[in-house]
Structure formats: C-alpha cells, structure tokens
Amino acid sequence: MKLVSLFFIILTFVLGAEAKDLSADQILKRVEKSLKSNDEVASVSMEIIEKNGKSKTRKLVIKKKNKGKKQQILVRLEKPTDIKGVGLLSVIEGSSEDQWLYLPSSKRSRRIISSKKKDSFLGSEFSYEDFSPTTYNKFKNKVVKSVKLKNKEAYIIESKAGKGKAPYSKILTWVAKKDFRILQSQYYDQKGKKLKVMTFNKYKKFAGNSWRAQSISVRNLQNKRSTKLLLSELKLNTGLNDNEFSKRALESY
C-alpha cells in the first residue's frame, strides 16, 4: 500500500513538473493537436448585437482543409439574401498567407492587403485576421501565469507582436491545463488598450479525438458591440478537394 502511494506521489510530481516546464509554443502545439483534422465543414449562425441591443443574424458555411504546411479556409454567406454569396478565402502555405474577398455585386474577388486584415468581417466583431489559423505564429509567445477560469486550471499565454506587424499589439489566451482547450482570449489594439474578449464554450468531441467549441462569443469593449457564433452540422475528414478552395471556386457561387 505504501509502495503504491509512493508511486502516485512520484508520478504526480513528474507530471506536474512536465506541465510546468511546457513553453507557450509547446502549449499552443498541444492546442493545435486537439483541433487536428484533415478537413471540416460546418454551418454557422452569426448574431451581431449592436450597442443599443438590436441584433441581426447571418448564416454561413465554413470549410477548412489542412494538408502539410498548407491550410485553406473558405467562408460563404448563405443568409440574408441581400448579401448571399459573399465569400472569404484564406490560403496559408509556410510563411506565406493570402486572403481574397468575393462580392457577388461585382462578380469578382479582390485580394485583402495586410493593412486591411484588421478590418471587420461583414460588420461583425471578427476581423479578417481572426479567420487565419496562423495568428499566433506572428507573435512572440510566453506563459505569464497559471490561474483558475470557469473552475478549470489554466495557463495564461501572452502573445506580443512588434509594432505594425499584426492587427493586435497583444493577445492573452487562457488554455485549460487538463485538455489544452482555449477558454478565453483578450485582444489589445496597437495603443495597448484592451479591445475585445473572445470566449469559447460547449466543447464537443468529434471523430479522431478532435474537439470544437460549439459556441464562440466576441465582445468589443470599445464600441460595446458583440458577435456570437453557433456551430451546427459540423463534419470532419469528409475528403474535401483542393479545387473547393481556389479563386475560381470562390467566384463561381
């Protein structure tokens, strides 16, 4: 009995030391692993809530494909009818990243330049940059402390960017120690003032041991607006083709 107790004491000490010694980049890699999939497609309900409490709802479909160092994302508006067909395509390969916005009214897509990636996507509190899966790669990341959030032990990772190198000067991210799921992120503008808070809720496990938050909320602390995303009909590893992430596909709606 004493031997068993001693074993668990040693095991707890070793595992505790291992967790404590993880770097911010190692933690973020664990986060990536918990989200890993070859491809995915989901229907999303987006609710935009104005400062005065008025709201409007939009329906979109998000497709994503990962292949080695190449990541592709296509976002398409389904409702309301007046903006139906608007699309956003992001293609990331190594250190190169390109984004295009398609507007049905013009029947063509335009490339989004780096200086515009901090702009609002369709009047929501999500920026074009927020749809990039490589955001943290542009920052210098470090673990600043351990805290409790939502009754869960979590790391706080501070991500800092050089001036003008990213839409945000800093991001603070709360990552659960037990399962490496992101619980919350706080974003700071280029002046160092807190800009918005993003929270992730209702995680669900899918095939391949991948986890996804079914509810994501963003609250802008400066303009007092908020946006909520609710995921449904999420499917992973369906075999999406590269042709579905081309400029031709973006413009052929």
N, C-alpha and C positions, 0 to 999 in steps of 0.2 A: 504494500500500500504506500509506504514511504517512498519506494523507488518510483512508483507511478506518479506520485505528487511531484517528486523532484524532476521527473521527465517533463511534466507540463510546465513547471516553473522555468526550466531551461528553454523549452520551446517558445513560451510566451516572451521571454527575454530576447531570443534570437529574432523572432518575427517582429517584435516591437522595434528592435534596432534596425532591421531591414527597412521597415516602413519609414522610420525617422530619417534614414540616410538617403531616401529617394530624392533625386533632384526634381526641380519643376518640370524639366523637359521629359524626364522619365515618367512622371505622373501623367503628363499630357499624352505620352505614348500609350499609357495604360487606358486613358480615356478613349483614344482612337481605337484601341483594340476592342473595347466594349461596344463600339459603334460599328465595327467592321462588317462590311458586306460587299459583294461584287457589284450589285446594283440594287436599286429600290425605286418604287413609285408609290406616291401617296396622294390622296385627296385632302385638301386643307381648307378649312373655313377661317377666314381672316376678319376679325371685327376691329374696326378703328373707332375709338371713342374720343370725341373732342373734349376740350376743356369744359364746355358747357353741359356735358353729359350726353349730347346727341351722338348717335352711332350709325355706322354703315357697315354692311357685310359684303365680303367678296369671296368668291370660290376660286380656288386654283388647284392646279395639279403640279406636283414637283417630281421630277425624275432625276436620278443620280446614278452615275456609273464610275467605278474605281477600277483602274487597270494599271498595275505597277505604280509608277510615279505620275500617271495621268489621271486626273479627276475631272469629271464633266457633270454639270448641273443644268437642267432646263426647267424653268418656271413658266407656267402658262395660265393666263386668266381665263376662267370659264364664265363667270358672272360678276357684275351685272352685264347686260347686253351691250351697253354703250362703250365698254372697254374690253369686251370679249376678244380674245386672240392676242392681246398684248403679251409679249414673251421676253424672258431674260435668259441668256445663255452664258455660262461661265465655263471656260476651259483652262485648266491648270496643268502644266506639264513641267516638272522640275521647278525651277525658279521663275518660269515664265507664266504669266496669267493674263488672259484676255476675256473681256466681257462685252456682249452686244445686247442692245435693247431693240425689240421689234415693235413697231406701231402699225396696226392694220390700216390706219388712215393714210399712211404714206407708202404702204406696201413694200417697205424696205427696213432693214435693220441698220443701226448705227453703233459704232464702237464707243464704249464708255471709257473715256480717258481717266487716268489715275486721279486727277484732281476732282472728278465728279463722283468717285466711288463712295464718298461720304454723304451724298445726297439721299433724300428719302425715296424709297421704292413705293410708287403708287400712293403717295400721301400717308404711308404708314410710318411707324417709328422704327422700322427696319431700314437700314441703308443697303446699298448695293454691296458694300463690303461685308455685311453680315451674312450674305449668301455665299461667301468664299470659305471653303473648308480649311484654308491655309492661313487664316488670320494670325494665329499665334506664332507662325514661323517668321513673321515680320517683327517680332518683339523680342526683347531680352527678358527671359522669364526667371523668377526665383520664388521660392517658398518663403513667406514672411512670418507666418504663424499657424497654429492649429487652434480651432475653435469648435463650438457646437452650433449647428444650424439645423432647424427642423428636427431636433433631437438626434442629430447624427454628427459624429465626429468628422471634421472636415479640415482639409488643408486650405489655406488662402494663398493663391498664387498671384504674385504681382507681375504684370507684363508691361514693360515700358518700351516706347519707341522713340527714336530720335526725332527732333522737331521737323515736321513736314514730311516724315517718312510713312505715316499712316494716318487714317482719319481720326484715330484716338491717340491721345498722349499716353494713356494708361488704361489698363483693364485689371480689375481684381476679380478673380474667379474662385468660387468655393467648390471644391471637389471632395465628394464623400470618400473617406479612407477605406471603408469596407468594400465598396464595389466600383470605385472610380467613376461615378456618375457626376456630371456637373449639376449643382443645385441652384447656383445663382451666379450672375456676373454683373459687375458695375463698370460702366464706361465713363471715361473722363475726356472732356474736349481738349483742344490744343492749348487752352489757357489753364488747364489743370483743374477745372471745375467739374463736379460730378454732373454728368449729362443724363444717363439713363440706367435703369436697373432691369435686368432680364432674369426671369425665374423659370425653372423647368420642373414640371410636376407630372405625376401619374406615369411613371416609367413602366413600360411593358416589355416582356421578353419575347423575342421572335426566334425563328429558326437560325441555327448557327451560333446560339448564345449571344445574339446581338440585342441591345437594349435601346429603346427610343422613348423620349418624353412625349406623351400624347397631348400635353397642354404646355404652351410656351407663352409667357406674357412679358411685354416690354412697357415700362412706364418712364416717360420722359419727364425728368424733374425740372426742366427749364421751361418747356411750353405747356406742361401739365396735361399732355395727351397720352393715350396708351393704345396698345395694339395687342390683341390676343389671337393666338393660332391654336386651332384644334385639329389634330390629325385623325384621319379615318381611312379605312381601306388600304392600309399600308401593306405592301408586298415586297419581300426581299428575294434577291437572287432569281429573278424571272428570266434572265438571259437577254437583257436589253442590248440592242445593236448600236455600234458607233454611229451609224447613219442617223440615228434619232437625236444626235447631239451636234449636228452640223448646222452651218448658217442656212443651208438650203431647207433643212427641216424647220428651223426657226421661222423662216419666211414663207413656208408653204401652208400655213394654217388657213 
